[in-house]
Amino acid sequence: MDTLAQVAPDVTRPTFWQIGPAGELVFYYLAAVAIAIFLYGSYERVRSFAAGPADPIDRLDDLGRRVLEATRIVASNEKQFDRDWYGGLMHTLIFWGFLTLLVGTTILAIDMDIWTKALGQPSFFVGAFYVSFSFVMDALGFLFVVGVGMALYRRYWIRNGRLWGKHTGPEDDLFVWSLFLLGVGGFLQEGIRILGMGMPDYEVVSFVGWTVANSLAAAGVSEAGATAAYGPLWWSHAVIALLFVAAVPYAKPLHMLTSFANVVTRDEQAGTRLPGVPEDASPEEIGFTGLEDMSWKQRLDQDACTKCGRCSSVCPAAESGRPLDPRDVILDLKEYRHAVENGEADEMDIVSAQSESVIDSETMEACMTCMACMDACPVEIEHVPQFTEMNRRLTETGQMDENVQEAMMNVFQNGNSFGEPERKRPDWTDELDFEIPDAREESVEYLWYVGDYPSYDDRNKTVARALARIFEAADVSYGILYEDEKNDGNDVRRVGEEGLFEMLAEENIETLEAADFETLVTTDPHSFNTFRNEYEDFGWEDGDSVHHYTQVVEELIQGGKLPLDASDLDRTVTFHDPCHLGRYNDEFEAPRAVLDSTGVTVDEMPRNRADSFCCGGGGGGLWMDADEEIKPSEERIREALEDTRAGDDVEQFVVSCPMCMTMYEDGRKTGGYEDDIEVVDLAELVWEALEGEQAAAGEPVAAD
């Protein structure tokens, strides 16, 4: 093959070969119609978004950075690779192949319609540029076809379950088959053109088309036959392409536009901090009462959904048989909104347990607000904030689950979800052989917010006492708030009780501001999240001072205040990442560093770190009596015993969250695993290791 320097300067290919002037005019007319339909549909979509109220989160601040970051995320396909390398590779090939073909078509249009016809310049689509262009287009076009083939294989041969659902329909088939026909049809058209033009040597750079041409010739297709077939084939390819362009704003191809816009306008703290309710909102206006309450971003979320089912495949509620499929909720809202906008349906309640509604109340009650759906979504759909709006509506209309209502009443009357008197909150300290300082009366370095479960639940009281002994052993300045501590409100807010959450936040902030401390330490990741991310909206400016106890213990170990030599405990354990510490706040390493310091061998479960599987206690799940095929806690313990490398040699299931402790102790019993594995908190392991160090040194050892 000639080098680029030796390519004849006039080498090119006729774009409208065998089409003729009349055919060219018809094509331009059809193209104009397709573009007009595309622009009108795009306008209607934007108009639908604009009809929504302003979003409470600023989505367009620092727009340049947002666009650059979104471009990086979309171009790298990093979200597609997460949890699914096959899907990531498939989407990367389709994305870059399609983008290259689109850019190539645009370059050709610029040369034909602007550079040569409008400006009267000689074509640049010749010589070395042409052959280089042809090679790149064939290379990326081939990868595009491979990617589409992978998609067809997964959808129709393997029939991957997450790709099918109640909203799967003909448009999904048309979309993927249109891509296939565009890719394969383009190469067939190229091969027939090369054969019909007499197999010019320079066309060998179009290696896919060249191979197709040779294959057709070997099959007996003559040059004349190829020439005769080229026109009908060209028109079929052109019509499919123009129909695809026209359909973009009206069907599944829309996600090629809305997905990028959704990534650009994402809230990087979505779910970890929830927007509040407007101060002037009446009870009738709180939550999703109708379409008019869906902000433009929430509408964009709905239209950005690609139906990929990634959210559904990681949802613990869906896996346990609860009536929730995150994808269906988003698509149900989208379908309803479009039907009302198009005059095809009357308005109804968005969510209700008492009347016909778009979303059933039991669906929302099933959500554990673990944010796995949002973490898995490749287009950054913010499920949890929309789910919370529906929970707020249920709360305001008195349709909350009875068990959750009881817990909320307990919190309102007594400051804790157990309904116990506030004076009993510090009773867990009675069994300690030392007195914990009162942070209301003296300055401390670490103000320890103990939380409801470590204060009132018998199993979690042992964890609180272990952590207290750790602080004593480290000889640090710390204290608690005794009976002035109240529920932090994290899960109160996520079940929809916004008014109660605001009351708790204001009261807790008043208590915290009256104390003198440097670092706020929480036992519970749920408390850690809401103090760190949500109290700022109520005037508390010390969110950066909030630490989970695992972070503080790691600092104490590294600072030499806890004498552990990483050989104290000789056993195999696995660790469960709590949602509110890991997926919510990206803290994965501190608890593992603490674990390593105790000497245990950690065997990770397949679903770990950001991919961790929820215990089932979040979003009010701890207070509900859910109808489940298998509890999330049971499934997680099964995973620990069956899916880790060590299998049933795993001796302990380590947690660092009081809610997780409660759920897994229950799952261990109901799942029949009581004799197979022990559930322990990380603080208990650290104290056990310290006890061993103290005993070896002849020091007195505290007893529980």
N, C-alpha and C positions, 0 to 999 in steps of 0.2 A: 504494500500500500504506500502511496506517495506520502511524504511528510507534509506537514501543514505549509511549509515554505514552498513546496513544489506544487501545491494545489492550484489549478488554473483559476485566475481571478474572477472568471465569469461563471464558475460552477454554482448551480443553484437548482431549485426545483420549482416548477410552475404550481402555484397554490390552487388555481381553479382549473387544473388540467382536466380536459374532457367535460367541463361543465358549461363553458360558453358564456357570452355576455348576458344573455337572457337569464340563464341560471344564476349568474352572479348577482343580478338585480333582485331576483326572487330571494336569494339567500340574505342579502342585506335588508330586505323588507322584513323577513321572518326574524332576523336578528334584532331589528328595531322593535318589533312587537314583543319579543321575548324580554328584552331589556326594559321596555315600558311596563310589562307585567311585573317584572322583578322589582322595579322602583316603586310601583304602586303598592305592592305587597309589603315592601320594606317600610314605606311610609305608614301603612296601616298598623304594622307592628310597633313602630316607634310611637304612634299616636295612642295605642293601647297602653304602652308603658307610661307615657306622659300623663295619662288619665289618672294614674295612681297618685296618692299623696306623697309628699317628700319623705324620704327615709330618715329615721332619727340619727343614723350614722352618716358622717360625711364620707361620701364614696368617691369624690373627685379631687380631694386634696392631694397635693404633691403628684399631680397627674403624670408628669414625665417619668418619675420613678415607678409609678404604678404600671405604666405602659411597658417600660423596660423589663420589669419583673415579670409581668404577664407574658411578654414575648419569650423570656427565658423559660418559663414554666411550660408554655405551649410548644416551643421549639424543641425542648429536651424530651417531651413526653414523659416526664418523671412521674406524674401522677398515674399514667397508664401502666408503668412498670411496677408500681407499688402493688405487692401481693400477687402479681400476674405477669410474669415475664413474657409469656406467649402473647397476651393481649397487648403488652407494651411494644413488642417487636412488630406485631401486626399493624398497630395503629401508626407506628413510626414510619413503616414502609408506605402505608396509604397516605399519610399526611404529607411526607416529603415528596412522594411521587406525584400526588395530586397538585401540590403547590408548584412543583417544577413544571408540570404540564400547563398549569394556569399561567405561570410567568412566561413560558415559551409561546403560548397562544397570544398573550398580550404583546410580546416583542414582535411577533409576526404581524399583528394588527397595526402596531405603530409603524412598522416598515411599509406596509401596503397602503394604509389609509391616511397616515399623517405625513411620514417622511417623504414618500414618493408622490402620492396624489395631491396632498394639500400643500406641501412645501416645494414640490417639484425637484427634489433631490434624487440622485441615483441610489438605487437600493443598496442597503448594507447587508442584505441577506444573501450574500454571495461569497465565493472563495473560502478562505480559511475560517471565517466566521460561520459560514453555513455548515461546513463539515464538523466543526467543533460543536455547534448547536445540535446537529443531528445525533452526534455521539452521546452527548449529555441527555438529550431527550429520550433516546432509546434506553440508556442505562437506568435512568430514574423511572421511566415509564414501565420498564420490565419489573423493577422492584415494586411499583404500584400494583401491577397485576398479581405479583406474588402475594402482596399484602391482602388484596381483595380475595384471592384464592384461600388464604388462611382464614379470612372471615367467613367465607362460604363453608369451609370445612368445619369450623367450629359451630356455626349456626345450624347447618343442615345434616352434617354427617355425625358429629358428636352430639349435637343438639344440647349444647351447654344450657343448663337449666335457668341460669340467671338472665338469659337473653329472651326468655319467653315469659309472658305474663298477661294479665287482663287487658293491658293496653297495646299488646303486640298486634299488628294488623298489616294489611296489604302495603301500606306505605313503607314499612320496614323492609319488606321483600323488594319492592320497587327500587328503594334506595340502593341496596347492596347489589342488585342485579344491574341497575343502571351503571354503577361504577364498573362492574365487570364488563358490560357491553362496550362502554366507552374505552376501557383499556385494551381489551382484546380486539374490538372492532377497529381501533386506531392502528394497531399493528397489522391487522389483516389488510386494511386499506393501504398501508404503506407498502406491504409486500406485493400487493397486486399492482400498485403504481410502479414499483421498481421493475417488476417483470414486464409490465406493459411498455416501459420506456427502454426495454432492451438490456437490462442489467448493466447500467453504466458503472464503471470501476469505482468511482468515488463514493458510490452509495454503500460500499462495504462498511463504511463507518457506522451506518445505521444497521448494526449487527443483528438486531432482532428482526427488523423488516427484511434484511438480506436473507436471513435464515428462512423466513416465511416464504419469500420469493423462490428460493431454491427448492423448498418443499413442494410448493405448488407446481413448479416446473417438473419436478420428479414425479408428481402425481398426474402429469399429462396436460396441465393447463398451458395453453399456447400464449404467445405474446398478444395475438389478436383477441383471444378469449379474455385475457386479463384486461385489455383495453376496453372491451365491451362491458365487462362487469364493474369497472371502476366507478362509473357514474351512479348506478343504483346504490352501490355500497357507500359512496361518498355522501349521498343524500340521506341515507338511513343513519349514518353516523352523525351528520350535521343536525338532523331533526332530533335525535336523542339528546345531543348536547344542548340544543336550544330549549328543549322541553325541561331539561334538568335546570338550566339557568332560570327559566320562568318559575319553576316549582320551588326554588330555594326558600322564599319567605313563607310558603304555605304548608310545608311538610317537613319531614325529618332533616333534610339538608340545611334547614334554618340553623341548626346547632353549629354549623361552621362559622356563623357570624355571632350568634348570641353567646357561644361558649367563651370566645375571646373577650367579649364585652363583660361577661360575668366574672372572669378572672381579673380583669382590670379593676372592676368595682368591688371586689371582695373586701370583707372586713377581716383583717388578720386576727382579730380577737373574737370573731363570731362564736357564740356559744359559751365562751369562757366569761364573757360579760354580756348581759342581756340589756337591751334598751328598756327604759322605764316607761311608765304610763304618763301621758301629759297631765300636768297638774290640774287643768281645767276639764278633764274628761269626766263625764258622768258615768254611772254604772252601765247605762245603756250603750255607751260608746267604747267600753273597754274590751280589747280582744278583737277577733275577727267577727264582726257583726254582719258584714256583707262585702261585696267586691270593693266598695269605696274605701275599705280599711287596708287593702293590700297596697303597700308602697310600690313605687316603680321598680325598686330592686327586687322585691318579692315576686313581682310579675316576670321580671327578667329571669330570675331563678327558675321559675316554672317553664319558661320557653327555652331555657338552655339545656333542660334535661334531654339526654340522648337515649334514654331507656336502656342503658347498658346493664343495669341491675347490680352494679358493684355495691351500692348502698344496701340493697336487699340481702346480698350474699354475706355481709358481715354483721348484719343486725342481730343482736342476741334475742330480741323479742320475736323476730320472724323465725329464727332457728328453734326457739323453744315452743313454737306453736301459738304464740299470742297473735291477736288479730291486727298485726301491724306489718305493713310493707312500706318502707320509706319512699320507694319509687312510686308506688301507687298513690300515696297521699299527695305527692307533688303533682303527679299527672292527673289525678282526680280534680285538683284545684284548677289546673290548666284547662282541662276539658270543659269544666263547668264555666270558667270565665269566658272562654271562647264561645261557648254555646249561648251564653247570655248576651255577649257583645254582638253576636250574629243574629240575634232575635230568634234563636232556636230553642230557648228554654226560659222559663220564668225564674226569678230569683227565689232562693230558699235559704234557710239557715246554713251557715258554713259548717258548724258542728253542733250536735245536740244529742241528748239521750231521750228527749221527749217528743221530737217531731222528725219529719223527714229532713235529712240534711245531707250535705255533700260528704262529710266525714262523720263517722259514728263516734260517739264519745268513748266507747271501749277501745277504739283504735288509738286514741290519744293517751288514754290511761295506760296503755301497754308500753309506751315509750319510756326507756330508762335514762334518757338524756346522756348516754355514754359518748356520743359524738363519733361513733365508729362510722356512721353513714357519711358524715361530713369529711372525715379524714380520708375515706375511700373515694369520694366523688372526684372524678378527674376534671370537672368544670366548676368546682368550688360552690356548689349549691349549699345554701345555709338552711338545712332542714330544721334544726333545733329552735331557732328563733321563731319560725313560722308555727311549729308545734306548740311552743309556749304561748303564742297569741291565742291559739285555740283552747289551750288549757285555761287561760285567763277568762275566756268567754264562758267556759263550763263553770268556773268558780263564781263568776258574777251572777250566773243564772241559777245557782244552787244545785248544780248537777255533778258535783265532785264525788268521787268514790267515797262511800261511807267511812271506810277505815282511814282514808286520808283526811276526811273532815274531822274525825275524832282526834287525829294527831295534830291537826292545825288548831283545834280548840285547846288542846293541851298546851301547845306552844303559846297561844294567846294568853291563857290564864296563868300558866306556871313558868313560862320561859323555857320549857323543854318538851320534847315530843312524848315523854313517858307519863306526863301528868303528875309527876312527883313534886312535892313541895320544894321550893328553891332552897330552903335551909338544909335539905338533905344532899345538895349537890356535892359538898366536900366530904361526905361521909366515907368515901372510898379511901381517904387518907388515914382513917382511924387505925388500920392494921399496920401502918408504917411505924418504925421505931425512931422516927425523927419527925419534926414538924416542918411542913413546907411553908416558907415565908409568904406573908400576905402582901401581894404587890399593890394593894390599895393603901398600905401604910408605910412602905419603904421603897426606895429606888432599887431597881433590879436591872441587870443586863438583859436577861431573858424573861419576858412575860409569857408564861405558858398558858395558852387557851386550851383547856382540857377537852371540852366538848361534851355533848349529851351522853353518847354511848360509853365513853370511858368513865363517866361520872355515875351513871345509873345502871348500866348493864353488867351483871356479875362477871361474865367472861372478859369483857373489855376493861373492867376494873383492875384485873391482874396485869394488863398491859400498861395501864396508867401507873401502877405501882412500880413496875419494872423500869419505866422511863424516869420516874422520880428518883429511883435508886441510881440510875445512870447519871443524872444531873448531880446527885450528891457525891457520887464517886469521882466525878470530874471536878468537884469543888468550884462550881460556877455560881454566879449570882443569878438566882432565878426566883420566881414566885408565881402564884396563881391568884385569881380574882374571887375565889371562894363562891359564896352565894350570889354575888353580883354578876356572875357570868350568865349569859343567855344564849339560846340557840342562835347560830350564826346566820341562818336564813337561806343558805344556798339552795337546799332542796325545797324549802318553802316557796321560793321564787319559781323554781322549775315546775312545780305542780300548778302554778297559776295564781298563787296567793300574793299578788304584788303588794297590796296594802299592808299585809302582815309583815312581809319582807322589809318594806320601807320603815315600819315601826321598829323592827328588830335592829336594822342597820343604824337608825338614829340613836337608839338606846345604847347599843354596843359602842358606837363611836363616842358617846358622852362618857361612858365608863372607861374606855381606853385613853381618852384624852385627859382624864383625871389621874391616870397612873403615870409614873416616871420610869421609862424603860428604853432600851435601845433596839431590841429585836423581839418581834412577836412570833412565838413558836406555836404551831398547831399540831395536835395529834392526828387530826382528820384532814385528808386532802381536800374534802369538800369545803371545810372552813378555810383552808389555805387558799383555795381558788377565789372564794367570794371576798375575803379580806383583801386579797392582793389585787383583784381585778374589778370589783364592783362597788366597793365602799367609796371609791374616789368620787363617784357621782353624787354622794351625799355629804361631801365636804371633808372626808378623811384623806390626808395627803401623805400618809406613811405606808402606802402599799408596798414600796420597795423594801420595807423593813420586815416583811412577812416571810417566814421560812417554815417549811415542813420539818418535822422533827428529824427525819432522815438526813436532811441537809445539815442540821446543827450537829448531830452526832458524828457525821463525817468530818466536819470541821474540828470537833473535839478530838477525834482520833488522830487526824493529821497534825493537830497542834500538840500531840503528846499528852493530853490530859486524860485519856482513857488507855491504859496499858494493855493493848491487845497485840499479840504477835502472829496472828494469822495461822495459828496451829492449835488453837484451843479446842475447837469442836471438830470431830472427825465423823462426818456423816454426809449423805447426799440429800440435797434439798432442791426444790424448784421455787421460783419467785413469780408472784403475780403482780403485774404493774396495775395499780389502781387508776381508773380512768381520769380522775380529777388531778392526779399528780403527773401522770405520763402524757396521755393524749391531750388533755386540757392545757398543761403547762410545760410540756417538754422536759420534764425531769425524769431521766431514766438511769443516770449513772450514780447519783448519790446513794440510793439504796443498795446498788450492786457493790459499790465500794465498801459500804458498811458490812455487807454480807461477806465479802472476801476477807475482811479483817478478822472475822470470827473463826476462820479456818474451814468452813464448810465447803463442800464441792457443789457448785450450782449447776444444775442441768436445766437449761432453758426449755420451756414449752415452745412448740412451733409458733404459736401466736403470742408474741412478746413485744415489749416496748410499745410503739404506736399502734401495733396490730393486736394488742391485748384484748382478750374477750371479757366482757363485763360480767360482774358477779350477779347482776340483776337487782341490786339495791338502789340504784340511782333513780332520780325522777319520781320519788315516792314509792318505788318498788319495794322498799323495805317495809312499808306500812300496808301493802296490799296483799290480798289473798288471791293471787292470779291463777287462772285456769291454764295450766301448761302441760304439754306432752312430756317435757323433761326440763327441769329447772336449769337456768344458766349455770348456777353453782355446781350442779351435778355434772353437767357436761364439762365444765372446766376441770374438776377433779379427775374425771375420766381421762381427759387430755393429759393431765400430769402423770397419771399412772400407766397410760398406754401409748402415748405419742412422744414421750421424751426418750432419749437414747437409753437412759437407765431403767426406764419402764417401772415395774413395781418395786425396784430397789430404791426409789425415791421415798425417803422416810418422812419428810416434813414439807408441808405446803406453806410457804412463807408469805405473809401479807404485811401491809403497812398502812392499813385503813380500818377503822373500827367497823364501818359498814361491811367491808369485805369479810372481816372476821365473823360477824354475825351471819352473813349469808352462807359462808363456806362451812361454818360449824353446822348449820342447818342442812346444807347440801351433802355433807359427809354422812349425816344420819339418814336422811331420806333416800340417798343414793346407795346406801348399804356399804359405805366405805370406812366405817368406824374402826375396823380392825386393820385397815390397809395403810392409812396415812394419818398424820397428825397436822392440825392447822395451828400455826404459831405466828405471832407477830414478830417482826424484825427486832423490836425493842426487847422482847423476851429472849431472843437468841443472844443479843449483845450482853444482856445482864447475866445470862447463863455463862457466857465466856468470861465475863468479869468475875463472877463468883469463883470460877476455876482458878483464875489468876490470884484472887484474894486467898483462897484456900491454900494454894501452893506457897504463898508468901507468909502463911500463918496468921493472916489478918482475920478479924471477925467477919462472918458472913451473915447478911440480912436474910430473914426468912419471910415468906409471904403468909 
